Amino acid sequence: MMRWLKNRLRNILWIRDVSRGIVMMYTRWRYGLRNVHPTFYMVDANIISPDFVAHAYSFVGRNCLIGPKVELGQYAMIASNVAIVGSDHRFDQPGVPMIFSGRPELRPTVIETDVWVGHGATIMAGVRIGRGAIIAAGAVVTKDVPPYEIFAGVPARKIGERFTDAADRAKHDAMLAQPPQRGEYAGPLGDIPGSKASS
């Protein structure tokens, strides 16, 4: 009975949106996030620099570590256990231990619109991940990623393209050029019919 009621309530869009909004108001306050869009959503239990910028309908999963000067584009998704770190210690001063060498100026890290960063990926600070790109789970990104390319491995390298047809890419670019629009979020994996969690 309780499961049926939960599923019914979950299907009522406005209740879900209001509850999500209340949760995110508290989360933004708790983490000191003043530069995130009202539609941005994240799961709790993260370490995020308060200067983090997140645009419309973007998402951050659980247990992420996001350092300073990071911007997340609209519709972008960061899975759980992702780290955006590095480039924060000097190692080029002979005769001085790294721990005492100070820090170089940190370059911004930009994750553009409609990017998907997979579980456990590490992104080195200062890189730019182009719109529509996919970073595979466990990848270590040490350099810029062009738009719509799929990168995987350690260090991450191109393994494919998101769209092989130029017409598909143009259609997707045209959609991304429009003002952000709400869609239906993918539900938790436990909601998939036939999965163990839903039985």
N, C-alpha and C positions, 0 to 999 in steps of 0.2 A: 504494500500500500504506500509506504513512504517513498519507495523508488518511483512508483507511478506518479505521485504528487510532485516529486522533484523534477521529473521529466516534463510534466505539464507546465510547471512554473518556468522551466528553462526555455520552453517554447514561446513564452509570452515575451516578446521582444522588449517592450518598454521596461518591464521589471528588471530584466537582465541589464539593460543599458543604465538604468538608474543605480542599481546596486554596484555595477562596475565603476560608474562615476564616483560614487561615495568612497569605494575602496581606493580609487586612484587619488582622490583629493587627500585622503589620509596618507597614502604612500608618498605623494609629492611633498607633503609637509614633512613627513618623517625623514626623508632622504635629502631635503632641502633643494629639490629639483624645481627651479623657477623657469626653466627654458624648455619645457616639454609641452606639446600640444595637448589640449584636453582629451583628445581621443587616444593618446598614447597609453599603452597598457604594459605593465610588467608584473611578473610574479615576485613575491617577496623573497628575502634572503639573498640580496646582492650587495656588492660593494661598488658604488658608482660615485664618481666625482660630481660635486654639485653644479659644475659648469656644463654638464651633459646637455646636449641639445637633441631633442627628438621631435620629428614632424608627425603629421596626421597619420593615424592608423598604423603606427609602428609598434613593435613589440620586443620585449626583452624577457627571456626565460629565467629560470632559477639558478642561483649560485654563479652569477657572472661577476667578473672583475673588470670594470671599465674605468680606465685612468682619465686624466684631464684632457681637454681639447678634443672631445669626440662628438661628432655630429651624425645622427641617424636620419636618413631620408624617409619620406612618406612610404607607407606600405612595407617597410623593411622589417625583417624578422631576425632576431638573434636568439638562437636556441640556448638551452641550459649549458652551464659550465664553460662558457666562452670567456676568453681573456683578451682584452685590448690593452697591451702593456709594452714596456721596453723603451729604448732610446732615452733612458733617464739617468744614466751614469756615464761619466767620462772615463775613458780607458787609454787615452792617448798622451798622458803626461808621464814621461820617464822619471823615475825616482820618487813617485808619489803613489801610494796605494790607492786603488780605485775607490775604496770607501771614503777617502779624504779628497778625492779629485773634483768634487762638486758635480753639478748637473749641466748638461748643454741645454740650449733653448729647445723646448719641445715643439715639434711641428704638429699641426692639426691632423687628426685622423678623420676621414670622411667616408661614410658608408652611404652611398647614394640610394635613390628611390628603388623600391621593389627588389632589394637584395635579400637573399636568404643565406645566413651564416649557420652552418650545421653544428651539432652538439660537440662540445669540447674543442672547437677550433681556437687557435691563438692568432691574433692579428697584431703585428708589430706596430707600435705607434708611428704615425707619420705617413701611413699609406692611404691610398684612395681606392675604394672598391667601386667600380663603375656600375651604373644603373642596370638593374636586371640580372646582375651576376649571381652565381651560386658558389659558396665556399663549402666544400664537403666536410663532413664530420671529421674531427681530428687533424685537419689541415693546419699548417703553420704558414701564414701569409707574411712574406718578408718584402714584397714589392707590390706596386700598383697592379690592379686587376682591371682589364678593359671591360667595357659594357657587354653584358649578355654572355660572358664566358664562364665556364665551369672550371674551377680550380680545386685540386686535391693534392694530398701528399705532404711530405716534409723534406725540403721546403715545398710549398705549394707551387704547382705548375698547371698549365692548361691541359685539361683532359677532354674538353668538348665545348660545344656551343649550345646555348639554351634554345635558340631558334636557328634552324638550318635554312629556312626559306626567308628570303629578303622581304617578301610580302607580309609574313607573320611578324617579323621584327618591326616593320613600318606600322602595322596595325597596333602593335603593343606600344610603340613610341607615341602614336596619336592618342591612345588612351591615357598614357602617363602625362601627356601635355595638358590634359583637362584638369580642372580643380579636383582635389581629392573627393571621392564619393564613398559613402559607407556601403559595405557589402556584407554578406553573411560569413562570419568567422568559421573556420574549421573547428569542430568540436574536439574534445579530448579523445584520444584513441580508445578509451574505454566505452565510448558511445557507439562504436562501430558494431552493427548487428553481427552476431556470431562470435565476437571476441569474448574471451573468458571474463573480462571485467563487466561486460554487459549481460552475461548470463546469470 
